[in-house]
Amino acid sequence: MTKQSIQVTRLSTSSPDFRQQLEECLQREMLVAAEITSAVSEILQQVKLHGDQAIIDYTNHFDGFKVQSISDLVITSEQLNTALERLPTEQQQALTHAAERIRNYHEKQKQGSWHYEEADGSVYGQKISPLEKVGVYVPGGKANYPSSVLMLAIPAQVAGVEEIIATVPTPYGEDGNLVFAAAALAGVSRLYTIGGAQAIGALAYGTETIPRVDKITGPGNFM
């Protein structure tokens, strides 16, 4: 197998067509095919209509699970804490250190409510209220992304969100241990081992088991 060389595009601001070259390099076309849009729309519609059963069916179909009940996809707080406890000391310390740094940064972003009264008695101000429920979509399958859990859930926790619901298409166990450990550190209230459009649909519409959230967050290249 021959090693392929990597070509690096070089631009010069002195070139007369620099602006055009730059715009061409910055173009990021999204893959939007009619069949993909149709398939995703169908999944969302089925989740909206059939709730938990649609989640079970799609999870078994796409992720290769063999679950009979939605309860098989629920990861409890006790399980998340167990995942954190069974991490090797070095990984546990690294994950904890990362969580502390992220939390410290976002604590400095917090804004408080304020108001003032004019001489004529009129009152002006700003009231800051956290959302009640937030959904955190964490990708998985080919790799684990504990950083996504920390970067998405910790800001919500700092903001005072009452309930943080996370979804990740990874079965509970050693393969996804870092993700589940990160969820414990990030204050995730509930975690479901589901992914794909069905997870987004569950968070958007709610099912018999999974609550409808006020906002869905995910990695920058997913949302």
Number of C-alpha atoms within 10 A of each C-alpha: 3 4 5 6 6 6 6 6 6 7 13 11 10 7 10 9 11 13 13 11 15 14 9 10 11 9 8 7 6 6 8 8 8 8 9 11 11 10 12 15 14 14 20 21 16 17 28 18 13 13 21 19 17 21 26 22 18 21 22 15 11 12 17 9 19 12 13 12 13 18 12 15 23 19 19 15 17 10 17 24 16 15 23 24 13 14 16 9 11 9 14 19 12 11 20 18 12 17 19 15 11 18 20 14 12 16 15 9 11 12 12 9 9 10 9 10 10 8 6 6 8 8 10 10 9 11 10 11 12 14 16 13 19 26 29 27 29 27 23 20 14 8 10 19 19 21 18 21 30 26 20 23 30 27 20 26 21 20 18 14 17 13 19 24 23 27 26 26 24 25 20 20 11 12 13 20 21 24 26 30 25 29 29 25 21 26 19 26 19 20 25 23 22 31 24 20 18 25 28 22 23 27 26 20 17 18 20 12 12 21 18 19 20 12 13 18 18 19 16 7 5 9 8
